[in-house]
Protein backbone atom coordinates (compact mmCIF):
# COMPACT_ATOMS: atom_id res chain seq x y z
CA UNK A 1 0.00 0.00 0.00
CA UNK A 2 1.26 3.43 -0.93
CA UNK A 3 4.33 2.17 -2.80
CA UNK A 4 4.99 3.03 -6.43
CA UNK A 5 4.60 -0.16 -8.49
CA UNK A 6 7.77 -1.36 -10.22
CA UNK A 7 5.64 -2.05 -13.25
CA UNK A 8 2.46 -0.25 -14.13
CA UNK A 9 -0.88 -1.80 -13.17
CA UNK A 10 -3.51 -2.44 -15.82
CA UNK A 11 -5.80 0.59 -16.06
CA UNK A 12 -8.90 -1.59 -15.59
CA UNK A 13 -7.58 -2.58 -12.16
CA UNK A 14 -6.76 1.06 -11.34
CA UNK A 15 -10.29 2.13 -12.20
CA UNK A 16 -11.80 -0.83 -10.35
CA UNK A 17 -10.08 0.17 -7.12
CA UNK A 18 -11.05 3.84 -7.48
CA UNK A 19 -14.65 2.94 -8.29
CA UNK A 20 -14.87 0.70 -5.24
CA UNK A 21 -13.67 3.58 -3.06
CA UNK A 22 -16.05 6.05 -4.72
CA UNK A 23 -19.04 3.78 -4.08
CA UNK A 24 -18.32 4.00 -0.34
CA UNK A 25 -18.28 7.80 -0.34
CA UNK A 26 -21.45 9.76 0.48
CA UNK A 27 -22.66 11.71 -2.54
CA UNK A 28 -24.99 14.66 -2.86
CA UNK A 29 -27.68 13.03 -4.97
CA UNK A 30 -28.14 9.80 -2.99
CA UNK A 31 -27.24 10.58 0.62
CA UNK A 32 -28.17 13.14 3.25
CA UNK A 33 -25.30 15.61 2.90
CA UNK A 34 -27.07 18.44 4.71
CA UNK A 35 -24.23 20.26 6.46
CA UNK A 36 -21.71 20.85 3.68
CA UNK A 37 -21.47 23.97 1.52
CA UNK A 38 -20.77 21.83 -1.53
CA UNK A 39 -23.39 20.53 -3.92
CA UNK A 40 -23.71 18.57 -7.14
CA UNK A 41 -22.49 20.79 -9.99
CA UNK A 42 -24.62 21.38 -13.06
CA UNK A 43 -23.92 18.96 -15.96
CA UNK A 44 -23.15 21.89 -18.27
CA UNK A 45 -20.49 23.15 -15.87
CA UNK A 46 -18.96 19.66 -15.58
CA UNK A 47 -18.78 19.32 -19.35
CA UNK A 48 -17.27 22.77 -19.88
CA UNK A 49 -14.76 22.16 -17.07
CA UNK A 50 -13.58 18.97 -18.83
CA UNK A 51 -13.27 20.92 -22.12
CA UNK A 52 -10.98 23.58 -20.66
CA UNK A 53 -9.19 21.91 -17.74
CA UNK A 54 -5.94 21.29 -19.65
CA UNK A 55 -5.34 24.96 -20.50
CA UNK A 56 -3.16 27.00 -18.14
CA UNK A 57 -4.93 30.28 -17.46
CA UNK A 58 -1.67 31.76 -16.18
CA UNK A 59 -0.03 31.34 -19.57
CA UNK A 60 -1.54 34.72 -20.32
CA UNK A 61 0.00 35.22 -23.75
CA UNK A 62 -0.82 31.79 -25.14
CA UNK A 63 -4.32 31.70 -23.67
CA UNK A 64 -5.27 35.37 -23.69
CA UNK A 65 -8.86 34.49 -24.60
CA UNK A 66 -9.18 32.60 -21.32
CA UNK A 67 -8.28 35.80 -19.44
CA UNK A 68 -11.01 37.57 -21.41
CA UNK A 69 -13.50 34.91 -20.29
CA UNK A 70 -12.26 35.31 -16.71
CA UNK A 71 -12.74 39.08 -16.74
CA UNK A 72 -16.25 38.67 -18.16
CA UNK A 73 -17.08 36.13 -15.43
CA UNK A 74 -15.71 38.39 -12.69
CA UNK A 75 -17.63 41.35 -14.09
CA UNK A 76 -20.85 39.30 -13.89
CA UNK A 77 -20.08 38.27 -10.31
CA UNK A 78 -19.42 41.91 -9.50
CA UNK A 79 -22.72 42.96 -11.06
CA UNK A 80 -24.57 40.66 -8.66
CA UNK A 81 -22.87 42.50 -5.78
CA UNK A 82 -23.65 45.94 -7.21
CA UNK A 83 -20.36 46.71 -8.98
CA UNK A 84 -19.85 48.01 -12.49
CA UNK A 85 -16.60 47.15 -14.30
CA UNK A 86 -15.11 45.19 -11.42
CA UNK A 87 -11.94 43.19 -12.09
CA UNK A 88 -10.46 40.17 -10.33
CA UNK A 89 -9.91 36.49 -10.88
CA UNK A 90 -11.34 33.02 -10.47
CA UNK A 91 -9.55 31.26 -7.61
CA UNK A 92 -9.50 27.75 -6.16
CA UNK A 93 -12.05 28.78 -3.55
CA UNK A 94 -12.96 31.27 -0.86
CA UNK A 95 -9.83 30.61 1.14
CA UNK A 96 -7.52 31.67 -1.69
CA UNK A 97 -9.76 34.64 -2.53
CA UNK A 98 -9.78 35.83 1.10
CA UNK A 99 -6.01 35.42 1.35
CA UNK A 100 -5.55 37.41 -1.87
CA UNK A 101 -7.94 40.13 -0.65
CA UNK A 102 -6.01 40.68 2.58
CA UNK A 103 -2.74 40.56 0.66
CA UNK A 104 -4.04 43.39 -1.55
CA UNK A 105 -4.99 45.38 1.54
CA UNK A 106 -1.51 44.90 3.00
CA UNK A 107 0.15 45.95 -0.23
CA UNK A 108 -1.92 49.13 -0.18
CA UNK A 109 -0.70 49.92 3.34
CA UNK A 110 -3.51 48.46 5.48
CA UNK A 111 -1.93 46.17 8.07
CA UNK A 112 -4.72 46.13 10.66
CA UNK A 113 -7.69 43.82 10.17
CA UNK A 114 -10.95 44.49 12.02
CA UNK A 115 -12.61 41.10 12.31
CA UNK A 116 -15.26 39.32 14.39
CA UNK A 117 -15.05 35.69 15.49
CA UNK A 118 -18.02 35.03 13.20
CA UNK A 119 -15.76 35.41 10.15
CA UNK A 120 -14.67 32.36 8.18
CA UNK A 121 -11.60 30.51 9.45
CA UNK A 122 -9.75 31.19 6.20
CA UNK A 123 -9.54 34.88 7.10
CA UNK A 124 -7.78 34.13 10.37
CA UNK A 125 -5.47 31.83 8.43
CA UNK A 126 -4.73 34.69 6.01
CA UNK A 127 -4.01 37.09 8.88
CA UNK A 128 -1.54 34.59 10.28
CA UNK A 129 0.16 33.92 6.94
CA UNK A 130 0.46 37.61 6.09
CA UNK A 131 1.52 38.58 9.62
CA UNK A 132 -1.23 41.20 9.90
CA UNK A 133 -2.59 42.66 13.12
CA UNK A 134 -6.03 41.34 14.02
CA UNK A 135 -8.31 43.68 15.97
CA UNK A 136 -11.24 41.66 17.26
CA UNK A 137 -14.66 43.28 16.99
CA UNK A 138 -17.62 42.06 19.02
CA UNK A 139 -20.76 40.61 17.49
CA UNK A 140 -24.36 41.14 18.57
CA UNK A 141 -27.07 38.67 19.60
CA UNK A 142 -27.77 37.95 15.91
CA UNK A 143 -24.08 37.12 15.34
CA UNK A 144 -23.54 40.25 13.22
CA UNK A 145 -20.67 42.69 13.69
CA UNK A 146 -21.57 45.12 16.48
CA UNK A 147 -21.42 48.62 14.90
CA UNK A 148 -20.85 50.37 18.22
CA UNK A 149 -17.88 48.18 19.09
CA UNK A 150 -16.45 48.54 15.59
CA UNK A 151 -16.70 52.33 15.86
CA UNK A 152 -14.98 52.27 19.25
CA UNK A 153 -12.18 50.02 17.97
CA UNK A 154 -11.55 51.90 14.73
CA UNK A 155 -11.46 55.30 16.50
CA UNK A 156 -8.84 53.83 18.86
CA UNK A 157 -6.74 52.03 16.22
CA UNK A 158 -7.16 53.95 12.96
CA UNK A 159 -6.87 52.87 9.34
CA UNK A 160 -7.25 49.22 8.41
CA UNK A 161 -9.50 46.80 6.60
CA UNK A 162 -12.79 45.51 7.99
CA UNK A 163 -13.96 42.00 7.11
CA UNK A 164 -17.74 41.78 6.78
CA UNK A 165 -19.70 38.63 5.97
CA UNK A 166 -22.64 38.19 3.64
CA UNK A 167 -23.80 34.98 5.24
CA UNK A 168 -21.56 33.70 8.04
CA UNK A 169 -20.41 30.10 7.91
CA UNK A 170 -21.77 29.15 11.32
CA UNK A 171 -25.16 30.86 11.47
CA UNK A 172 -25.95 32.41 8.08
CA UNK A 173 -25.99 35.91 9.57
CA UNK A 174 -25.47 38.96 7.36
CA UNK A 175 -23.40 41.95 8.46
CA UNK A 176 -25.00 45.34 7.78
CA UNK A 177 -22.45 46.71 5.33
CA UNK A 178 -24.29 50.02 4.85
CA UNK A 179 -24.04 50.94 8.53
CA UNK A 180 -20.50 49.61 8.84
CA UNK A 181 -19.44 51.56 5.75
CA UNK A 182 -20.56 54.87 7.26
CA UNK A 183 -18.55 54.16 10.40
CA UNK A 184 -15.51 52.98 8.42
CA UNK A 185 -15.34 56.29 6.55
CA UNK A 186 -14.64 58.10 9.82
CA UNK A 187 -11.53 56.00 10.45
CA UNK A 188 -10.09 55.56 6.93
CA UNK A 189 -11.08 51.91 6.98
CA UNK A 190 -11.74 49.96 3.79
CA UNK A 191 -13.94 46.87 3.64
CA UNK A 192 -13.62 43.34 2.28
CA UNK A 193 -16.89 41.37 2.07
CA UNK A 194 -16.83 37.59 2.34
CA UNK A 195 -19.85 36.61 0.25
CA UNK A 196 -18.58 33.13 -0.59
CA UNK A 197 -21.98 31.53 0.04
CA UNK A 198 -24.43 34.40 0.51
CA UNK A 199 -23.38 36.23 -2.64
CA UNK A 200 -25.55 33.91 -4.71
CA UNK A 201 -28.55 34.39 -2.37
CA UNK A 202 -28.73 37.74 -0.54
CA UNK A 203 -28.57 40.12 -3.56
CA UNK A 204 -31.45 38.25 -5.20
CA UNK A 205 -33.62 38.54 -2.08
CA UNK A 206 -32.61 41.91 -0.61
CA UNK A 207 -30.64 44.25 -2.88
CA UNK A 208 -30.00 46.74 -0.05
CA UNK A 209 -28.11 44.07 1.87
CA UNK A 210 -26.50 42.37 -1.11
CA UNK A 211 -25.26 45.13 -3.40
CA UNK A 212 -22.25 45.86 -1.21
CA UNK A 213 -20.14 47.58 -3.89
CA UNK A 214 -22.59 50.51 -3.84
CA UNK A 215 -20.45 51.67 -0.90
CA UNK A 216 -17.22 53.21 -2.15
CA UNK A 217 -15.01 51.94 0.67
CA UNK A 218 -15.83 48.32 -0.19
CA UNK A 219 -12.71 47.38 -2.15
CA UNK A 220 -13.10 43.63 -2.62
CA UNK A 221 -15.38 40.64 -2.15
CA UNK A 222 -15.24 36.87 -2.21
CA UNK A 223 -17.90 34.91 -4.08
CA UNK A 224 -17.68 31.16 -4.69
CA UNK A 225 -19.05 29.69 -7.93
CA UNK A 226 -18.36 26.15 -6.63
CA UNK A 227 -21.01 26.65 -3.96
CA UNK A 228 -24.31 28.05 -5.21
CA UNK A 229 -22.90 28.96 -8.60
CA UNK A 230 -23.23 25.21 -9.42
CA UNK A 231 -19.64 24.98 -10.75
CA UNK A 232 -17.35 22.00 -10.00
CA UNK A 233 -14.69 22.27 -7.30
CA UNK A 234 -12.37 24.21 -7.35
CA UNK A 235 -13.88 27.57 -8.27
CA UNK A 236 -13.80 30.62 -6.01
CA UNK A 237 -13.99 34.22 -7.02
CA UNK A 238 -12.14 37.39 -6.04
CA UNK A 239 -14.00 40.52 -7.12
CA UNK A 240 -12.04 43.79 -6.85
CA UNK A 241 -13.33 47.32 -7.36
CA UNK A 242 -10.75 48.46 -9.91
CA UNK A 243 -7.49 47.62 -11.64
CA UNK A 244 -5.49 49.94 -9.40
CA UNK A 245 -6.47 47.98 -6.28
CA UNK A 246 -5.97 44.63 -8.04
CA UNK A 247 -2.53 45.43 -9.52
CA UNK A 248 -0.38 43.94 -6.69
CA UNK A 249 -1.62 40.50 -7.78
CA UNK A 250 0.39 40.74 -11.01
CA UNK A 251 3.72 38.98 -10.46
CA UNK A 252 6.84 38.84 -12.60
CA UNK A 253 7.41 35.54 -14.38
CA UNK A 254 10.54 35.94 -16.49
CA UNK A 255 10.29 32.65 -18.39
CA UNK A 256 6.66 33.15 -19.51
CA UNK A 257 5.99 34.79 -22.90
CA UNK A 258 3.87 37.50 -21.21
CA UNK A 259 6.55 37.90 -18.47
CA UNK A 260 3.90 37.94 -15.75
CA UNK A 261 1.34 35.75 -14.01
CA UNK A 262 -1.80 36.61 -12.07
CA UNK A 263 -2.58 35.67 -8.49
CA UNK A 264 -0.93 33.85 -5.62
CA UNK A 265 -0.68 30.52 -7.48
CA UNK A 266 1.29 29.59 -10.57
CA UNK A 267 -0.44 27.19 -12.94
CA UNK A 268 -4.21 27.71 -12.96
CA UNK A 269 -6.66 25.47 -14.78
CA UNK A 270 -8.91 27.28 -17.25
CA UNK A 271 -11.58 24.70 -16.45
CA UNK A 272 -12.87 26.64 -13.43
CA UNK A 273 -12.92 29.87 -15.41
CA UNK A 274 -14.82 28.48 -18.38
CA UNK A 275 -17.28 26.58 -16.17
CA UNK A 276 -17.98 29.72 -14.11
CA UNK A 277 -18.54 31.79 -17.25
CA UNK A 278 -20.80 29.10 -18.71
CA UNK A 279 -23.01 28.85 -15.63
CA UNK A 280 -23.38 32.60 -15.23
CA UNK A 281 -24.45 32.85 -18.86
CA UNK A 282 -26.74 29.81 -18.63
CA UNK A 283 -28.47 30.67 -15.34
CA UNK A 284 -28.62 34.43 -15.77
CA UNK A 285 -30.10 36.75 -13.17
CA UNK A 286 -33.53 35.07 -13.24
CA UNK A 287 -32.13 31.56 -12.85
CA UNK A 288 -30.08 32.40 -9.79
CA UNK A 289 -32.97 34.42 -8.38
CA UNK A 290 -35.32 31.43 -8.64
CA UNK A 291 -32.71 29.27 -6.93
CA UNK A 292 -32.20 31.81 -4.16
CA UNK A 293 -35.94 32.11 -3.49
CA UNK A 294 -36.29 28.33 -3.40
CA UNK A 295 -33.41 27.98 -0.93
CA UNK A 296 -34.77 30.81 1.22
CA UNK A 297 -38.20 29.13 1.32
CA UNK A 298 -36.63 25.86 2.47
CA UNK A 299 -34.55 27.72 5.05
CA UNK A 300 -37.70 29.33 6.49
CA UNK A 301 -39.37 25.91 6.49
CA UNK A 302 -36.52 24.38 8.50
CA UNK A 303 -36.44 27.26 10.99
CA UNK A 304 -40.18 26.90 11.63
CA UNK A 305 -39.90 23.11 11.89
CA UNK A 306 -37.01 23.38 14.37
CA UNK A 307 -38.83 25.90 16.57
CA UNK A 308 -42.15 24.04 16.51
CA UNK A 309 -40.28 20.92 17.67
CA UNK A 310 -38.98 22.65 20.79
CA UNK A 311 -35.50 23.52 19.57
CA UNK A 312 -33.88 26.89 19.04
CA UNK A 313 -32.06 28.54 16.14
CA UNK A 314 -28.95 30.71 16.43
CA UNK A 315 -28.71 33.95 14.46
CA UNK A 316 -31.05 35.08 11.70
CA UNK A 317 -30.41 32.55 8.90
CA UNK A 318 -30.78 35.01 6.03
CA UNK A 319 -28.37 32.88 4.05
CA UNK A 320 -29.32 29.18 3.73
CA UNK A 321 -27.50 28.18 6.92
CA UNK A 322 -29.31 27.09 10.09
CA UNK A 323 -27.49 26.50 13.39
CA UNK A 324 -29.34 24.46 16.01
CA UNK A 325 -27.61 24.85 19.40
CA UNK A 326 -26.96 21.82 21.58
CA UNK A 327 -24.47 21.26 24.39
CA UNK A 328 -24.19 17.64 23.23
CA UNK A 329 -22.81 18.65 19.88
CA UNK A 330 -20.43 15.75 19.32
CA UNK A 331 -22.96 13.10 20.35
CA UNK A 332 -25.69 14.70 18.25
CA UNK A 333 -23.33 14.83 15.28
CA UNK A 334 -22.39 11.18 15.72
CA UNK A 335 -26.03 10.11 16.09
CA UNK A 336 -27.25 11.99 13.01
CA UNK A 337 -24.34 10.70 10.92
CA UNK A 338 -25.28 7.16 11.96
CA UNK A 339 -28.69 7.86 10.45
CA UNK A 340 -27.15 9.00 7.17
CA UNK A 341 -27.71 12.70 7.85
CA UNK A 342 -24.36 14.44 7.46
CA UNK A 343 -24.77 17.63 9.48
CA UNK A 344 -21.74 19.75 10.45
CA UNK A 345 -20.72 21.81 13.48
CA UNK A 346 -21.76 25.46 13.79
CA UNK A 347 -18.26 26.40 14.95
CA UNK A 348 -19.12 29.70 16.59
CA UNK A 349 -21.36 28.00 19.20
CA UNK A 350 -21.99 24.45 20.36
CA UNK A 351 -24.50 23.16 17.86
CA UNK A 352 -25.20 21.40 14.58
CA UNK A 353 -25.32 23.21 11.26
CA UNK A 354 -27.60 22.51 8.32
CA UNK A 355 -26.83 24.14 4.96
CA UNK A 356 -29.67 24.18 2.45
CA UNK A 357 -27.99 23.57 -0.91
CA UNK A 358 -29.77 22.82 -4.21
CA UNK A 359 -29.57 19.04 -3.67
CA UNK A 360 -31.21 19.24 -0.22
CA UNK A 361 -34.90 18.37 -0.21
CA UNK A 362 -37.70 19.01 2.25
CA UNK A 363 -37.69 15.38 3.36
CA UNK A 364 -34.00 15.73 4.32
CA UNK A 365 -34.86 18.65 6.59
CA UNK A 366 -37.82 16.83 8.13
CA UNK A 367 -35.56 13.85 8.80
CA UNK A 368 -32.96 16.05 10.56
CA UNK A 369 -35.55 17.47 12.94
CA UNK A 370 -37.18 14.06 13.51
CA UNK A 371 -33.89 12.33 14.26
CA UNK A 372 -32.70 15.20 16.43
CA UNK A 373 -35.86 14.81 18.48
CA UNK A 374 -35.23 11.04 18.68
CA UNK A 375 -31.68 11.74 19.81
CA UNK A 376 -32.89 14.03 22.61
CA UNK A 377 -35.46 11.48 23.74
CA UNK A 378 -32.89 8.68 23.68
CA UNK A 379 -30.40 10.74 25.70
CA UNK A 380 -33.12 11.49 28.27
CA UNK A 381 -33.72 7.79 28.99
C-alpha positions as CSV (number, residue, x, y, z in Angstrom):
1,X,0.0,0.0,0.0
2,X,1.3,3.4,-0.9
3,X,4.3,2.2,-2.8
4,X,5.0,3.0,-6.4
5,X,4.6,-0.2,-8.5
6,X,7.8,-1.4,-10.2
7,X,5.6,-2.1,-13.3
8,X,2.5,-0.3,-14.1
9,X,-0.9,-1.8,-13.2
10,X,-3.5,-2.4,-15.8
11,X,-5.8,0.6,-16.1
12,X,-8.9,-1.6,-15.6
13,X,-7.6,-2.6,-12.2
14,X,-6.8,1.1,-11.3
15,X,-10.3,2.1,-12.2
16,X,-11.8,-0.8,-10.3
17,X,-10.1,0.2,-7.1
18,X,-11.0,3.8,-7.5
19,X,-14.6,2.9,-8.3
20,X,-14.9,0.7,-5.2
21,X,-13.7,3.6,-3.1
22,X,-16.0,6.0,-4.7
23,X,-19.0,3.8,-4.1
24,X,-18.3,4.0,-0.3
25,X,-18.3,7.8,-0.3
26,X,-21.4,9.8,0.5
27,X,-22.7,11.7,-2.5
28,X,-25.0,14.7,-2.9
29,X,-27.7,13.0,-5.0
30,X,-28.1,9.8,-3.0
31,X,-27.2,10.6,0.6
32,X,-28.2,13.1,3.3
33,X,-25.3,15.6,2.9
34,X,-27.1,18.4,4.7
35,X,-24.2,20.3,6.5
36,X,-21.7,20.9,3.7
37,X,-21.5,24.0,1.5
38,X,-20.8,21.8,-1.5
39,X,-23.4,20.5,-3.9
40,X,-23.7,18.6,-7.1
41,X,-22.5,20.8,-10.0
42,X,-24.6,21.4,-13.1
43,X,-23.9,19.0,-16.0
44,X,-23.2,21.9,-18.3
45,X,-20.5,23.1,-15.9
46,X,-19.0,19.7,-15.6
47,X,-18.8,19.3,-19.4
48,X,-17.3,22.8,-19.9
49,X,-14.8,22.2,-17.1
50,X,-13.6,19.0,-18.8
51,X,-13.3,20.9,-22.1
52,X,-11.0,23.6,-20.7
53,X,-9.2,21.9,-17.7
54,X,-5.9,21.3,-19.6
55,X,-5.3,25.0,-20.5
56,X,-3.2,27.0,-18.1
57,X,-4.9,30.3,-17.5
58,X,-1.7,31.8,-16.2
59,X,0.0,31.3,-19.6
60,X,-1.5,34.7,-20.3
61,X,0.0,35.2,-23.8
62,X,-0.8,31.8,-25.1
63,X,-4.3,31.7,-23.7
64,X,-5.3,35.4,-23.7
65,X,-8.9,34.5,-24.6
66,X,-9.2,32.6,-21.3
67,X,-8.3,35.8,-19.4
68,X,-11.0,37.6,-21.4
69,X,-13.5,34.9,-20.3
70,X,-12.3,35.3,-16.7
71,X,-12.7,39.1,-16.7
72,X,-16.2,38.7,-18.2
73,X,-17.1,36.1,-15.4
74,X,-15.7,38.4,-12.7
75,X,-17.6,41.3,-14.1
76,X,-20.9,39.3,-13.9
77,X,-20.1,38.3,-10.3
78,X,-19.4,41.9,-9.5
79,X,-22.7,43.0,-11.1
80,X,-24.6,40.7,-8.7
81,X,-22.9,42.5,-5.8
82,X,-23.6,45.9,-7.2
83,X,-20.4,46.7,-9.0
84,X,-19.8,48.0,-12.5
85,X,-16.6,47.1,-14.3
86,X,-15.1,45.2,-11.4
87,X,-11.9,43.2,-12.1
88,X,-10.5,40.2,-10.3
89,X,-9.9,36.5,-10.9
90,X,-11.3,33.0,-10.5
91,X,-9.5,31.3,-7.6
92,X,-9.5,27.8,-6.2
93,X,-12.1,28.8,-3.5
94,X,-13.0,31.3,-0.9
95,X,-9.8,30.6,1.1
96,X,-7.5,31.7,-1.7
97,X,-9.8,34.6,-2.5
98,X,-9.8,35.8,1.1
99,X,-6.0,35.4,1.3
100,X,-5.5,37.4,-1.9
101,X,-7.9,40.1,-0.6
102,X,-6.0,40.7,2.6
103,X,-2.7,40.6,0.7
104,X,-4.0,43.4,-1.5
105,X,-5.0,45.4,1.5
106,X,-1.5,44.9,3.0
107,X,0.2,45.9,-0.2
108,X,-1.9,49.1,-0.2
109,X,-0.7,49.9,3.3
110,X,-3.5,48.5,5.5
111,X,-1.9,46.2,8.1
112,X,-4.7,46.1,10.7
113,X,-7.7,43.8,10.2
114,X,-10.9,44.5,12.0
115,X,-12.6,41.1,12.3
116,X,-15.3,39.3,14.4
117,X,-15.0,35.7,15.5
118,X,-18.0,35.0,13.2
119,X,-15.8,35.4,10.1
120,X,-14.7,32.4,8.2
121,X,-11.6,30.5,9.5
122,X,-9.7,31.2,6.2
123,X,-9.5,34.9,7.1
124,X,-7.8,34.1,10.4
125,X,-5.5,31.8,8.4
126,X,-4.7,34.7,6.0
127,X,-4.0,37.1,8.9
128,X,-1.5,34.6,10.3
129,X,0.2,33.9,6.9
130,X,0.5,37.6,6.1
131,X,1.5,38.6,9.6
132,X,-1.2,41.2,9.9
133,X,-2.6,42.7,13.1
134,X,-6.0,41.3,14.0
135,X,-8.3,43.7,16.0
136,X,-11.2,41.7,17.3
137,X,-14.7,43.3,17.0
138,X,-17.6,42.1,19.0
139,X,-20.8,40.6,17.5
140,X,-24.4,41.1,18.6
141,X,-27.1,38.7,19.6
142,X,-27.8,38.0,15.9
143,X,-24.1,37.1,15.3
144,X,-23.5,40.2,13.2
145,X,-20.7,42.7,13.7
146,X,-21.6,45.1,16.5
147,X,-21.4,48.6,14.9
148,X,-20.9,50.4,18.2
149,X,-17.9,48.2,19.1
150,X,-16.5,48.5,15.6
151,X,-16.7,52.3,15.9
152,X,-15.0,52.3,19.3
153,X,-12.2,50.0,18.0
154,X,-11.6,51.9,14.7
155,X,-11.5,55.3,16.5
156,X,-8.8,53.8,18.9
157,X,-6.7,52.0,16.2
158,X,-7.2,54.0,13.0
159,X,-6.9,52.9,9.3
160,X,-7.2,49.2,8.4
161,X,-9.5,46.8,6.6
162,X,-12.8,45.5,8.0
163,X,-14.0,42.0,7.1
164,X,-17.7,41.8,6.8
165,X,-19.7,38.6,6.0
166,X,-22.6,38.2,3.6
167,X,-23.8,35.0,5.2
168,X,-21.6,33.7,8.0
169,X,-20.4,30.1,7.9
170,X,-21.8,29.1,11.3
171,X,-25.2,30.9,11.5
172,X,-26.0,32.4,8.1
173,X,-26.0,35.9,9.6
174,X,-25.5,39.0,7.4
175,X,-23.4,41.9,8.5
176,X,-25.0,45.3,7.8
177,X,-22.5,46.7,5.3
178,X,-24.3,50.0,4.8
179,X,-24.0,50.9,8.5
180,X,-20.5,49.6,8.8
181,X,-19.4,51.6,5.8
182,X,-20.6,54.9,7.3
183,X,-18.5,54.2,10.4
184,X,-15.5,53.0,8.4
185,X,-15.3,56.3,6.6
186,X,-14.6,58.1,9.8
187,X,-11.5,56.0,10.4
188,X,-10.1,55.6,6.9
189,X,-11.1,51.9,7.0
190,X,-11.7,50.0,3.8
191,X,-13.9,46.9,3.6
192,X,-13.6,43.3,2.3
193,X,-16.9,41.4,2.1
194,X,-16.8,37.6,2.3
195,X,-19.8,36.6,0.2
196,X,-18.6,33.1,-0.6
197,X,-22.0,31.5,0.0
198,X,-24.4,34.4,0.5
199,X,-23.4,36.2,-2.6
200,X,-25.5,33.9,-4.7
201,X,-28.5,34.4,-2.4
202,X,-28.7,37.7,-0.5
203,X,-28.6,40.1,-3.6
204,X,-31.5,38.2,-5.2
205,X,-33.6,38.5,-2.1
206,X,-32.6,41.9,-0.6
207,X,-30.6,44.3,-2.9
208,X,-30.0,46.7,0.0
209,X,-28.1,44.1,1.9
210,X,-26.5,42.4,-1.1
211,X,-25.3,45.1,-3.4
212,X,-22.3,45.9,-1.2
213,X,-20.1,47.6,-3.9
214,X,-22.6,50.5,-3.8
215,X,-20.4,51.7,-0.9
216,X,-17.2,53.2,-2.1
217,X,-15.0,51.9,0.7
218,X,-15.8,48.3,-0.2
219,X,-12.7,47.4,-2.2
220,X,-13.1,43.6,-2.6
221,X,-15.4,40.6,-2.1
222,X,-15.2,36.9,-2.2
223,X,-17.9,34.9,-4.1
224,X,-17.7,31.2,-4.7
225,X,-19.0,29.7,-7.9
226,X,-18.4,26.1,-6.6
227,X,-21.0,26.6,-4.0
228,X,-24.3,28.0,-5.2
229,X,-22.9,29.0,-8.6
230,X,-23.2,25.2,-9.4
231,X,-19.6,25.0,-10.8
232,X,-17.4,22.0,-10.0
233,X,-14.7,22.3,-7.3
234,X,-12.4,24.2,-7.4
235,X,-13.9,27.6,-8.3
236,X,-13.8,30.6,-6.0
237,X,-14.0,34.2,-7.0
238,X,-12.1,37.4,-6.0
239,X,-14.0,40.5,-7.1
240,X,-12.0,43.8,-6.8
241,X,-13.3,47.3,-7.4
242,X,-10.7,48.5,-9.9
243,X,-7.5,47.6,-11.6
244,X,-5.5,49.9,-9.4
245,X,-6.5,48.0,-6.3
246,X,-6.0,44.6,-8.0
247,X,-2.5,45.4,-9.5
248,X,-0.4,43.9,-6.7
249,X,-1.6,40.5,-7.8
250,X,0.4,40.7,-11.0
251,X,3.7,39.0,-10.5
252,X,6.8,38.8,-12.6
253,X,7.4,35.5,-14.4
254,X,10.5,35.9,-16.5
255,X,10.3,32.7,-18.4
256,X,6.7,33.1,-19.5
257,X,6.0,34.8,-22.9
258,X,3.9,37.5,-21.2
259,X,6.5,37.9,-18.5
260,X,3.9,37.9,-15.7
261,X,1.3,35.7,-14.0
262,X,-1.8,36.6,-12.1
263,X,-2.6,35.7,-8.5
264,X,-0.9,33.8,-5.6
265,X,-0.7,30.5,-7.5
266,X,1.3,29.6,-10.6
267,X,-0.4,27.2,-12.9
268,X,-4.2,27.7,-13.0
269,X,-6.7,25.5,-14.8
270,X,-8.9,27.3,-17.2
271,X,-11.6,24.7,-16.4
272,X,-12.9,26.6,-13.4
273,X,-12.9,29.9,-15.4
274,X,-14.8,28.5,-18.4
275,X,-17.3,26.6,-16.2
276,X,-18.0,29.7,-14.1
277,X,-18.5,31.8,-17.3
278,X,-20.8,29.1,-18.7
279,X,-23.0,28.8,-15.6
280,X,-23.4,32.6,-15.2
281,X,-24.4,32.8,-18.9
282,X,-26.7,29.8,-18.6
283,X,-28.5,30.7,-15.3
284,X,-28.6,34.4,-15.8
285,X,-30.1,36.7,-13.2
286,X,-33.5,35.1,-13.2
287,X,-32.1,31.6,-12.8
288,X,-30.1,32.4,-9.8
289,X,-33.0,34.4,-8.4
290,X,-35.3,31.4,-8.6
291,X,-32.7,29.3,-6.9
292,X,-32.2,31.8,-4.2
293,X,-35.9,32.1,-3.5
294,X,-36.3,28.3,-3.4
295,X,-33.4,28.0,-0.9
296,X,-34.8,30.8,1.2
297,X,-38.2,29.1,1.3
298,X,-36.6,25.9,2.5
299,X,-34.5,27.7,5.0
300,X,-37.7,29.3,6.5
301,X,-39.4,25.9,6.5
302,X,-36.5,24.4,8.5
303,X,-36.4,27.3,11.0
304,X,-40.2,26.9,11.6
305,X,-39.9,23.1,11.9
306,X,-37.0,23.4,14.4
307,X,-38.8,25.9,16.6
308,X,-42.2,24.0,16.5
309,X,-40.3,20.9,17.7
310,X,-39.0,22.7,20.8
311,X,-35.5,23.5,19.6
312,X,-33.9,26.9,19.0
313,X,-32.1,28.5,16.1
314,X,-28.9,30.7,16.4
315,X,-28.7,33.9,14.5
316,X,-31.1,35.1,11.7
317,X,-30.4,32.6,8.9
318,X,-30.8,35.0,6.0
319,X,-28.4,32.9,4.1
320,X,-29.3,29.2,3.7
321,X,-27.5,28.2,6.9
322,X,-29.3,27.1,10.1
323,X,-27.5,26.5,13.4
324,X,-29.3,24.5,16.0
325,X,-27.6,24.9,19.4
326,X,-27.0,21.8,21.6
327,X,-24.5,21.3,24.4
328,X,-24.2,17.6,23.2
329,X,-22.8,18.6,19.9
330,X,-20.4,15.7,19.3
331,X,-23.0,13.1,20.4
332,X,-25.7,14.7,18.2
333,X,-23.3,14.8,15.3
334,X,-22.4,11.2,15.7
335,X,-26.0,10.1,16.1
336,X,-27.2,12.0,13.0
337,X,-24.3,10.7,10.9
338,X,-25.3,7.2,12.0
339,X,-28.7,7.9,10.4
340,X,-27.2,9.0,7.2
341,X,-27.7,12.7,7.9
342,X,-24.4,14.4,7.5
343,X,-24.8,17.6,9.5
344,X,-21.7,19.7,10.5
345,X,-20.7,21.8,13.5
346,X,-21.8,25.5,13.8
347,X,-18.3,26.4,14.9
348,X,-19.1,29.7,16.6
349,X,-21.4,28.0,19.2
350,X,-22.0,24.5,20.4
351,X,-24.5,23.2,17.9
352,X,-25.2,21.4,14.6
353,X,-25.3,23.2,11.3
354,X,-27.6,22.5,8.3
355,X,-26.8,24.1,5.0
356,X,-29.7,24.2,2.4
357,X,-28.0,23.6,-0.9
358,X,-29.8,22.8,-4.2
359,X,-29.6,19.0,-3.7
360,X,-31.2,19.2,-0.2
361,X,-34.9,18.4,-0.2
362,X,-37.7,19.0,2.2
363,X,-37.7,15.4,3.4
364,X,-34.0,15.7,4.3
365,X,-34.9,18.6,6.6
366,X,-37.8,16.8,8.1
367,X,-35.6,13.9,8.8
368,X,-33.0,16.0,10.6
369,X,-35.6,17.5,12.9
370,X,-37.2,14.1,13.5
371,X,-33.9,12.3,14.3
372,X,-32.7,15.2,16.4
373,X,-35.9,14.8,18.5
374,X,-35.2,11.0,18.7
375,X,-31.7,11.7,19.8
376,X,-32.9,14.0,22.6
377,X,-35.5,11.5,23.7
378,X,-32.9,8.7,23.7
379,X,-30.4,10.7,25.7
380,X,-33.1,11.5,28.3
381,X,-33.7,7.8,29.0
